Amino acid sequence: MIATKTSSRLLVIVLAAAPLGCSVGPNFTRPDPHVPAQWSATATTSSSLNTESQAVVTWWSTFQEPTLVSLIDRSTAANLDLRAAVLRITEARAEREVASAAFWPKVDANASYTRQRLSDTTTTGAVFTNFGNVTIPGTPAINFPNPSNQFQLGGSASWEIDLFGRVRRSVEAANAELQASVEDQRAVLVSLCADVARNYIELRGAQLRRDVTQQTLATQSELYDLTRQRQAVGLTTDLDVANAGAQRDTTRALIPQLEREVTQDINQLSLLMGREPDTLRTELEAERPVPQVPPALPIGLPSDLARRRPDIREAEARLHAATARIGVAVGDLFPRLTLGASGGVQSQSASDLLKWASRFGSIGPTFEMPLFDGSRWATVRLQNVRAQEAALDYERTVLAALHEVENALVAYKADQDRGVSLAAAVEQSRDALNLARGRYESGVANFIDVLDAERTLQQNQLSLATNTTAISTDLVAVYRALGGGWETST
């Protein structure tokens, strides 16, 4: 009874002191990334770019392309990589629950039956065999059966008091890892939306180049027929006919390659949607224009990146987790106080098992003081190094993001400027071809001039089609670099 009262008082004292326990190890401080105040002049000297706050939640809607919006919506619902990222969040939540469970007592119940026989050739066994029944005058008979039965019902409980915050630091690290998993899922979502948009634009670009090539092939076939007619009446030579046929066949050879690109783009979109190859052909095989970029593009400031990009936020969460694990390792250097209790009923016969006399039990605290364990100190050093690595990874992620945005903006601006020159070149080439054909039909120019003008026009038209596609994919890269689109999952 006295021991029970003492243990109860100790429990009350520990419960009162537990909230006063400290959390050892360093506290996490949110990093302040070093970023420039403005984007570089080479990336922003364009009338379509401005540093207003960017609206990039559903940036794909700026292309005014319903099919693209539909593809992205379906991909975010069915993509396998995104579904795996969601499962990683669930896994991180379960790991947090495992860490949090250390705050609560552990309670176990047990039941057992044992039949045991001691060897007669041992001292204990010989005593039990020879003196199985002992009678002392004035006392009940004492029975030492051999073999003997033992029935037991019992339970035990233990509770580690988190005096130095080791468990709290574990939960803090688990919460940070959970946040990192959430940001990882958001980063996957950003990449998915950008990949769907890029592949869709590349599909329309391949269809545009195929259309340009088919139109060029029709023109060259017409020119080939005209050359044969002129050769039949002696107005030109067999060499001109052969050159016209060679240029026509060269152009025709480009079409299977473009058909392959169209098929690969359709299959890639099917993969991003978690569908079988060629699933989307019926929906996407009809040619449509390349989605056009909006007239203005707000890009915000470099300081916005750390708040927007999921990979930077994930790196910050990883740093937080690594910092908290230092506290876990330091906490292992300090004493541990555990409250324990066990008890139950125990008897040689089942009929006596529930009697009051069959009870047994123990209760009391356990104080464990580590004196020397080199592995614990090594673990502290290990976690410190890992935290330093996480800090470097955060800096590297921020720096890579800045470069990614700058490069995307420079490419976007350069391709827009290049598109103006290519459009003018196409018009000039078309005029040159008309003049060359007129002069050839009038007999004042040779056929080589016509072939050169035709080849130049074809090259410029294909370059313009490629550049038109590049401008739109460059804009996708800009939005991806800015970290847009992850908000659609929340």
C-alpha positions in Angstrom: 0.0 0.0 0.0 2.8 2.4 0.9 4.6 1.6 -2.4 1.4 2.2 -4.3 1.0 5.7 -2.7 4.6 6.5 -3.4 4.3 5.6 -7.0 1.2 7.6 -7.4 2.8 10.7 -6.0 5.8 10.2 -8.3 3.4 9.9 -11.3 1.7 13.2 -10.3 5.0 15.0 -9.9 6.3 13.7 -13.3 3.0 14.7 -15.1 3.3 18.2 -13.6 6.9 18.6 -14.6 6.6 17.1 -18.1 5.3 20.2 -19.8 8.3 22.1 -18.5 10.7 19.8 -20.3 13.0 21.4 -22.9 13.7 20.5 -26.5 17.4 20.0 -27.0 19.1 20.7 -30.3 18.9 23.8 -32.6 15.6 25.4 -33.4 14.8 25.8 -37.1 15.1 29.2 -38.6 13.5 29.8 -42.0 16.2 30.6 -44.5 16.3 33.9 -46.3 17.5 33.2 -49.9 19.8 35.6 -51.6 18.0 36.7 -54.8 18.4 39.8 -57.0 15.9 42.6 -56.8 15.1 42.4 -60.5 15.5 40.0 -63.4 18.3 40.8 -65.8 17.8 43.3 -68.5 18.6 40.8 -71.3 15.6 38.7 -70.1 13.0 41.4 -69.6 13.6 44.0 -72.4 10.4 43.0 -74.2 7.1 44.9 -74.4 5.2 41.7 -73.5 7.0 41.2 -70.2 6.4 43.0 -67.0 7.2 42.5 -63.3 3.6 42.7 -62.1 2.5 39.9 -59.8 2.0 36.8 -62.0 -1.3 35.0 -62.1 -0.1 31.5 -62.9 -2.6 29.2 -61.1 -4.2 28.0 -64.3 -1.7 29.5 -66.8 -2.6 27.1 -69.6 -5.9 28.9 -70.0 -4.0 31.9 -71.4 -3.5 29.9 -74.6 -7.3 30.0 -75.2 -7.2 26.3 -76.2 -10.1 24.2 -74.8 -8.5 20.9 -75.9 -5.4 21.7 -73.9 -7.4 22.6 -70.8 -9.3 19.3 -71.1 -6.1 17.3 -71.5 -4.5 18.9 -68.4 -7.7 18.3 -66.4 -7.8 14.6 -67.3 -4.0 14.2 -66.8 -4.1 15.6 -63.3 -6.8 13.1 -62.5 -5.1 10.0 -63.9 -1.4 10.5 -64.2 0.5 7.6 -62.5 3.4 9.7 -61.3 1.0 12.1 -59.6 -0.9 9.3 -58.0 2.4 7.9 -56.7 3.2 11.3 -55.2 -0.1 11.4 -53.4 0.7 8.0 -51.9 4.0 9.3 -50.7 2.0 12.0 -48.8 -0.1 9.2 -47.2 3.1 7.4 -46.3 4.6 10.5 -44.7 1.4 11.0 -42.6 1.7 7.4 -41.4 5.3 8.0 -40.4 4.2 11.1 -38.5 1.6 9.0 -36.6 4.4 6.5 -35.8 6.5 9.3 -34.3 3.6 10.9 -32.4 2.7 7.6 -30.9 5.8 7.9 -28.6 4.0 10.6 -26.7 1.5 8.0 -25.3 1.9 5.0 -23.0 2.4 1.5 -24.4 -0.1 -1.0 -23.0 0.1 -4.7 -23.6 -2.0 -7.7 -22.4 -0.8 -11.3 -22.2 -2.1 -14.8 -21.4 -0.1 -17.9 -21.1 -0.1 -21.5 -20.1 3.1 -23.5 -19.3 3.6 -27.1 -18.2 7.1 -27.7 -16.9 9.0 -30.7 -15.6 12.3 -30.3 -13.8 15.0 -32.9 -14.2 15.3 -35.3 -11.2 19.1 -35.2 -11.6 19.3 -31.5 -10.8 19.2 -30.1 -7.3 16.0 -28.2 -7.8 14.3 -31.1 -9.5 15.3 -33.6 -6.8 13.9 -31.4 -4.1 10.6 -31.0 -6.0 10.4 -34.8 -6.6 11.3 -35.9 -3.1 9.5 -33.3 -1.2 6.5 -32.7 -3.4 4.2 -32.4 -0.4 5.5 -30.8 2.7 3.5 -30.5 5.9 4.6 -28.1 8.6 2.6 -28.3 11.9 0.2 -25.4 12.2 0.4 -24.4 8.5 -1.4 -25.5 5.4 0.3 -28.2 3.3 2.8 -27.0 0.7 2.6 -28.6 -2.7 5.7 -28.8 -5.0 4.4 -30.8 -7.9 6.8 -31.9 -10.7 5.7 -31.6 -13.4 3.7 -28.4 -12.8 1.3 -26.2 -14.5 1.2 -22.4 -14.6 -1.7 -20.3 -15.8 -1.3 -16.5 -16.2 -3.3 -13.5 -17.2 -1.6 -10.2 -17.1 -0.8 -6.8 -18.6 1.9 -4.2 -18.7 2.3 -0.5 -19.4 5.2 1.8 -19.9 5.5 5.5 -20.6 8.6 7.4 -21.5 8.4 11.0 -20.2 9.8 13.3 -22.9 11.9 15.4 -20.5 14.4 16.7 -23.1 12.2 16.9 -26.2 13.6 13.9 -28.1 10.1 12.7 -29.0 9.0 16.3 -29.8 12.0 16.7 -32.2 11.0 13.4 -33.8 7.5 14.6 -34.4 8.8 18.0 -35.7 11.0 16.1 -38.2 8.1 13.9 -39.3 5.9 17.0 -39.8 8.6 18.6 -41.9 9.0 15.4 -44.0 5.2 15.4 -44.5 5.4 19.0 -45.7 8.2 18.0 -48.1 6.0 15.2 -49.5 3.2 17.7 -50.1 5.6 20.0 -51.9 7.0 17.1 -53.9 3.4 16.3 -55.1 3.0 19.9 -56.0 6.3 19.9 -58.0 5.1 16.7 -59.8 1.9 18.6 -60.6 3.8 21.6 -62.0 5.9 19.3 -64.2 2.9 17.3 -65.4 0.9 20.4 -66.5 4.0 21.8 -68.3 4.7 18.4 -70.0 1.1 18.1 -71.2 1.2 21.6 -72.6 4.6 21.3 -74.2 3.7 18.0 -75.9 0.4 19.3 -77.1 2.1 22.4 -78.6 4.8 20.2 -80.1 2.0 18.0 -81.6 0.4 21.1 -83.2 3.8 22.3 -84.4 4.6 18.9 -86.0 1.2 19.0 -87.7 1.9 22.6 -88.9 5.3 21.6 -90.4 3.6 18.6 -92.0 1.0 20.9 -93.6 3.7 23.3 -94.8 5.6 20.3 -96.2 2.5 19.0 -98.0 1.8 22.4 -99.5 5.4 22.7 -100.6 5.2 19.1 -102.1 2.0 20.1 -104.0 3.8 23.2 -105.4 6.9 21.2 -106.3 4.8 18.5 -108.0 3.1 21.2 -110.0 6.5 22.6 -111.0 7.7 19.2 -111.9 4.7 18.6 -114.2 5.3 22.0 -115.8 8.9 21.3 -116.4 8.1 18.0 -118.1 5.6 19.8 -120.3 8.2 22.3 -121.3 10.8 19.6 -121.9 8.3 17.8 -124.2 8.1 20.8 -126.5 11.8 21.5 -126.3 11.7 24.6 -124.0 13.9 23.0 -121.3 16.3 20.1 -120.8 16.2 16.7 -119.1 18.5 18.1 -116.4 15.8 20.6 -115.3 13.3 17.8 -115.2 15.6 15.6 -113.0 16.4 18.5 -110.7 12.7 19.3 -110.2 11.9 15.6 -109.6 14.8 15.3 -107.0 13.6 18.3 -105.1 10.0 17.0 -105.1 11.1 13.6 -103.8 13.4 15.2 -101.1 10.4 17.1 -99.8 8.2 14.0 -99.9 10.8 12.1 -97.8 10.2 14.6 -95.0 6.5 13.6 -94.5 7.1 10.2 -92.9 9.4 11.8 -90.4 6.8 14.4 -89.5 4.1 11.6 -89.2 6.4 9.9 -86.8 6.7 13.0 -84.7 2.9 13.4 -84.7 2.4 9.8 -83.5 5.1 10.1 -80.8 3.5 13.3 -79.4 0.0 11.7 -79.3 1.5 8.6 -77.6 3.3 10.8 -75.1 0.1 12.6 -74.2 -1.6 9.3 -73.7 1.2 8.2 -71.4 0.9 11.4 -69.3 -2.8 10.6 -69.0 -2.1 7.0 -67.9 -3.6 5.6 -71.1 -2.5 3.1 -73.7 -0.6 4.2 -76.9 -2.7 5.8 -79.7 -5.7 6.3 -77.3 -6.0 10.0 -78.2 -5.5 9.7 -82.0 -9.1 10.1 -82.9 -9.3 13.2 -80.7 -6.0 14.8 -81.8 -5.3 13.7 -85.3 -7.2 16.6 -86.9 -4.9 19.6 -87.4 -5.3 22.7 -85.3 -3.2 25.8 -85.1 -0.3 26.1 -82.7 -1.7 27.8 -79.4 -0.7 31.4 -79.5 0.9 33.3 -76.6 -1.0 36.1 -74.8 0.0 39.7 -75.6 1.3 40.4 -72.1 3.2 38.2 -69.6 3.5 39.2 -65.9 6.5 37.5 -64.4 6.7 39.0 -60.9 10.0 39.5 -59.1 12.8 37.1 -58.1 11.7 37.3 -54.5 8.4 35.6 -55.4 10.1 32.4 -56.4 10.9 31.1 -52.8 7.2 31.4 -52.0 5.9 30.0 -55.3 8.2 27.2 -56.5 7.3 23.8 -54.8 10.9 22.5 -55.2 12.2 25.4 -53.2 9.5 24.9 -50.5 10.4 21.2 -50.5 14.1 21.9 -50.0 13.2 24.2 -47.1 11.1 21.4 -45.5 13.9 19.0 -45.9 16.2 21.4 -44.2 13.7 21.8 -41.3 13.6 18.0 -41.0 17.4 17.7 -40.9 17.6 20.4 -38.3 15.0 18.6 -36.1 16.9 15.3 -36.4 19.9 17.0 -34.7 17.7 17.5 -31.7 16.7 13.8 -31.8 20.3 12.7 -31.8 21.2 15.2 -29.0 18.2 13.9 -27.0 19.7 10.4 -27.0 22.7 11.8 -25.0 20.4 12.8 -22.1 18.8 10.6 -19.4 15.4 8.9 -20.0 12.7 8.5 -17.4 10.2 5.7 -18.0 7.2 4.8 -15.9 6.4 1.1 -15.9 3.8 -1.2 -14.4 2.8 -4.8 -14.8 0.4 -7.1 -13.1 -2.1 -9.9 -13.4 -3.1 -13.2 -11.9 -1.0 -16.4 -11.8 -1.8 -19.9 -10.6 -0.9 -23.6 -10.9 -4.5 -24.4 -11.6 -7.1 -22.8 -13.8 -9.7 -23.0 -11.0 -7.5 -20.7 -8.7 -6.6 -18.3 -11.5 -9.2 -15.6 -10.6 -8.7 -15.8 -6.8 -7.5 -12.7 -5.0 -4.5 -14.6 -3.7 -3.3 -15.3 -7.3 -2.6 -11.6 -8.0 0.9 -10.3 -8.7 2.2 -6.9 -9.9 5.0 -4.3 -9.9 5.1 -0.5 -10.5 7.8 2.1 -10.5 10.0 4.4 -12.6 13.1 3.5 -14.5 15.8 6.1 -14.9 18.4 5.4 -17.6 21.5 7.5 -17.7 23.8 7.0 -20.7 27.5 7.2 -19.6 29.5 6.4 -22.7 28.3 5.4 -26.1 30.5 6.6 -29.0 27.8 5.8 -31.5 25.5 8.4 -30.0 28.0 11.2 -30.4 28.8 10.0 -33.9 25.1 10.2 -34.7 25.0 13.9 -33.5 27.9 14.7 -35.9 26.3 12.8 -38.7 23.0 14.7 -38.3 24.9 18.0 -38.2 26.6 17.2 -41.5 23.3 16.1 -43.0 21.7 19.4 -42.0 24.6 21.3 -43.6 24.0 19.3 -46.8 20.3 20.2 -46.7 21.2 23.9 -46.4 23.5 23.6 -49.4 20.8 21.8 -51.3 18.3 24.6 -50.5 20.8 27.2 -51.8 21.4 25.1 -54.9 17.7 24.8 -55.6 17.1 28.5 -55.3 20.1 29.3 -57.6 19.0 26.7 -60.1 15.5 28.2 -60.1 16.8 31.7 -60.8 18.8 30.4 -63.7 15.9 28.5 -65.0 13.6 31.5 -65.0 16.3 33.7 -66.6 17.1 31.2 -69.4 13.4 30.7 -70.1 12.7 34.4 -70.3 15.8 34.9 -72.6 14.6 32.1 -74.9 11.1 33.5 -75.0 12.3 37.0 -75.9 14.8 35.7 -78.5 12.3 33.5 -80.3 9.8 36.3 -80.4 12.3 38.6 -82.0 13.4 35.8 -84.4 9.8 35.2 -85.4 9.4 38.8 -86.7 12.4 38.3 -89.0 11.3 34.9 -90.1 7.8 36.1 -91.0 9.4 38.9 -93.1 11.8 36.3 -94.7 8.9 34.1 -95.7 7.1 37.0 -97.5 10.4 37.9 -99.3 11.0 34.3 -100.3 7.5 34.0 -101.6 7.9 37.1 -103.8 11.3 35.8 -105.0 9.8 32.5 -106.0 7.0 34.2 -108.0 9.5 36.4 -109.8 11.8 33.4 -110.5 9.0 31.4 -111.9 7.7 34.2 -114.1 11.2 34.9 -115.4 11.7 31.2 -116.1 8.4 30.8 -117.9 9.3 33.9 -120.0 12.7 32.3 -120.8 14.9 35.0 -119.3 16.1 33.0 -116.3 17.3 29.4 -115.9 15.6 26.7 -113.8 18.2 26.7 -111.1 16.9 30.1 -110.0 13.4 28.6 -109.6 14.7 25.7 -107.6 16.8 27.9 -105.3 13.9 30.2 -104.7 11.6 27.2 -104.0 14.1 25.6 -101.6 14.6 28.9 -99.8 10.9 29.4 -99.3 10.4 25.9 -98.0 13.3 26.3 -95.5 11.9 29.7 -94.3 8.4 28.4 -93.9 9.6 25.4 -91.9 11.8 27.6 -89.8 8.8 29.9 -89.1 6.6 27.0 -88.2 9.3 25.7 -85.8 9.8 29.2 -84.3 6.0 29.6 -83.8 6.1 26.3 -81.9 9.2 27.4 -79.9 7.6 30.6 -78.8 4.6 28.8 -77.2 6.8 26.1 -75.6 9.1 28.8 -74.3 6.1 30.4 -72.6 5.3 27.0 -71.0 8.9 26.8 -69.8 8.5 30.3 -68.3 5.4 29.3 -66.4 7.1 26.1 -65.3 10.1 28.0 -64.0 7.8 30.4 -62.2 6.2 27.4 -60.4 2.7 27.9 -61.7 -0.1 25.4 -61.5 0.3 23.5 -58.3 -2.5 25.5 -56.6 -5.1 23.5 -58.6 -4.5 20.5 -56.3 -5.6 22.3 -53.2 
